[in-house]
């Protein structure tokens, strides 16, 4: 029991430190642009202040993948008495050469766009009867004020057979908070296969592979393309130039993700390494599939 308290205190300190991050390189503004006055041109809107909904959709897709729920666990569940605490680091390789990533504060400051976006995540899961599992998580986009709390439910349809792999399905949702311009929700439906085996009588090794359907919903708030009052002489004209991007519904575009990894369990210590690849990617203006590398350190009770 004392060890659990120590773990909770440690994770609490980690969480307490993360929210102190102020606006940083990974924060973004949808009204980011170049120029001034009537010559102002936005990253996501043109010189006539018309929104580029195609660029907005591609940006939301890539950001949605960065903040999408991580699996980072095999198909087997914890058991009805099981409990898991874990901390994850992920690095997502985005299409930094695409113009829509110029909306970040780093790019607006003239330091270019980042090829890799880092996230930290706290993961808590509890086993339930009948091979169910309930989990909550909190993800933080490094060097930003953006968080993505999430909820997941897993059900193992088959587990514990000696010669057959475990198989489970999972539904999860993450919702982004901390940005003034964008509301973003990512829903994931996963199917996972895994098979564990023992090594040296003290190590449990479990490789796993899965496929996910990723659905991203995004809504912009009212965007002011001329944030400085001096850019437009007539205040009424300035207000008329405000706009919102077209809403993106979760079912507008079904995205796909391949997940593969391995979990190593030494007594209660859980060490996992995982890769994710965006598959069958579709972009209106350009961009390649996102690849994400994740490492996890946790405790399984």
N, C-alpha and C positions, 0 to 999 in steps of 0.2 A: 504494500500500500504506500509505503514511504517513497518507493521509486516512482510510482505514478505521480505523486505530488511534485517530485523534483522535475519530472518531465513536463508537467503542466506549467510549472513555474518558468521553466526554460522557454517553452513555446510562448508563454504569455509575455516574457521579456522581449522575445523576437517580434511579436506582434506590436507591442507597445512602441518599439523603436521604429518600425516601418511607417506608421502614419505620420511621423514627424517630417517626412519628406515633403518639401514645398514644391511649387511648380518647377519642373525640371525639363531636361532635354526630350523626354518621351511624351510630355504633354503636347496637346495640339489645339489649334483653333481652326474651325471650318471657314472663317473669314480671312484666313491668312492670304497674303498676296504681295504684289510688288507695285511700285509706282504710287502716285498720289493724285487726288482730285479726279477729274474726268479721265485721266490717263491711267487710273488705277486698274490693274488686272489681277484677278484672284487666281489662286491655285485651283480652286474648284468652281470658279465662275469666270465669265468672259468680261471684256471691257465694257459691255453694255449691262453688266450686273445680272446676266442671266445665269442661273445655276447649271453647272455641268453635271447632270444626274448620272451620267455614265461613269465619270471619275468618282463621284460620291459612292456609287454602288461598289466599285472595285476597292476603294479604300475601306469601306465597311466590311467587305468580305475578308480582306487580309487581316484587319484588326480583329474581326470576329474569330478567326482561326487562332490568332495569338492568345486570345482570352477564352478560347473554347475549353470545356471541361477536360481535364487530363484523366486518363484511365489509371496508368501506373500501378496496376495490380492484376493478377491472373484471374481466371474465371472462377476459381474456388472462393467460397465465402468464408467468413471468420467462424461460423458456428454460432448457435443461439446465445452463447455466453461470451463470445469473442469481442474484443475492442481494439481499435487501431488508432494510433497517433503518428502522424508523419509530417515531414517538411520536405518540400520539393523546390528544386531550381530547374528552370527551363530556359533554353535559348532558342528562339524562333528566327529562322533565316527568311527575311521578307524580301520583296522586290524593291530594293532601295533605289533602283534606277528609274522607277516609275514616278511621274510628276506628282501624283497624289500624296506621296510621302513628304512633299515639301511643306505640308501643313504643320509639321512638328516644330516645337520651339527651337530645337537644335538646328534644323534647316533654316528657319527664319533668322537665326543669329549668324548665319553664314558659315556654319561649321559642317555643312553637308548632311546627308541622311545616314542613319545607322543601318548597317547590313543585318545586325542581330538585335532583337528586342528580348530583354531578359525579364523573367517573371519569377516571383517567389510565391509559394502556396503552402498554406496550412491545411492539412487534411485530417478529418476525424470521421471514423466509421464505426458502426455498431452492428454486430450480428443479431439476427432475429430468427425466430422459429421458421420452419419450412423452407430453409435455404434462402431466406431473404436477408438483405443488408441495407441499412440506411446510412447515408453519409452527408456531411456538410463540409464546405471548404471555403477558404478565403484566399483569393489571388491578388497579388499586387504587381503592377507594372513598374519595373525598376526605374528610378529617377523620374517619377511622376506622382501626381496626386490621384491616380486612377486605381480603383479596386474593382474586383469582380467576385462578390459572394455567390455561392452556388449550393445546390441541393441535388442529391442523386439517390436512386433506388436501384438495387441490383437483385436479380433472381437467378439462381443457379438451377437450371433445368436438369442438369446431370453433373454429379460430382462424387468423388470417392471410389469409383470403380477402378479395379487394378489394371485392366488392360485397355480401358477406354479413356479418352481425354475428357476433362471437365468442360462443360459448356454453360455459358451464362449470357443473359441479356441485361442491359442497363439503360435507364433513362436518366438524363441529367440536364440541368439548366444553370447557366451563369448569367448574371445581369451586371453590366458595367455601371459604376457610379464614380463621381468625382470629376466629370467633365461638363462644362456649362452648355455645350453646343449639341451634344449627341446623346441619345438614349439607345443603348445597344444590348440586345439579349441574344444569347447563343444557346440553342437546344441541340442535344446530341442523343442519338439512339444507337447503341453499340451491341455487337455480338462478339463474344470472346471465346477462344479455345485455349486451353493450357493443359499441361501435364507435369506433375511434380515427381521428383525422385530424390532419394537420399544419397549423401556422400559422406564416407568416413564415420557414419553413425552419429554425426553432430550437425551436419549441414543439409538443408533442404533447398534444392534448386528447382526452379519452376519457370521454364520458358513459356511465353504466351504470344498469341497473335490475334488481332481483331480487326473488324471493319466497322466504320461509323458513318452514319448519315448526319450531316451537320446542317442545321437550319439557322439562319441569321436574320433577325428582325432589327431594323434600324429606323429611327425617326429623328430628324433634326429639329431643334428649336428654331425660333425666328433668327435669321442670320442678318447682321448688319454689315454690308460689304464696305461701308465707309465709316469706320468706327471713330475717326477724328472729326469733330464738328466743322473744322475749317476746310475739309475736303470739298464740301458742297455748300454753296452760298445760301441756298434756300432750304430751310429746315424741312418744309413740307416735301420738297423734291427728294431730300435725303431719306425721309421715312418711306416714301414710295418705292425706293430702291431695295428695301428689305425684302427678303424672300425666305422660303423654306424649301428644302430638297424634297423630291418625291419620296414618299414612305416606302420602305422595303419590308414586305411581309415575309414571314418565316418560310412560307411555302413557295415563294417566287422562284427561288433557285435552290435546289437540293445539292449540297456539296458532299464530298466523300473523303474519308480519311482512313489510311492504313496504319495500324499500330502494331509494333512488335517490340518485345523486350524480354527481360529475364529478372526474376525476383530471387534473391538469395536470403534465406532465413537461417540465422544462427541463434538458437534458443529463441529469445524474443526480439532480437535485432533484425530489422528488415532493411535490406539494401537492394535497391532496384535501379536498373538502367533501362531506358526506353527511347525508341525512336518513333516519330510520326511523320507521315508523308501525305500531303494533300493530293488526292487522286482525281482524275477526270475534271481538272480545274477549268472553269469558264470565266473569262474576263472580257469586258466590253472594250477596254482601251489598251490592255496589256498587263502582263504580270505572270510570273511562273508559280508553280505550286510551292507552298510553304513547307519547309522541313523543320521539325522541332526535335531537339535532344533534351531529355529529362533525366535527372538523377534524383533519387529519393532516399532519405534516411528516416526510418520510423521504428516503432515498437508495436509488436503484436502481442496482446495479452490473451 
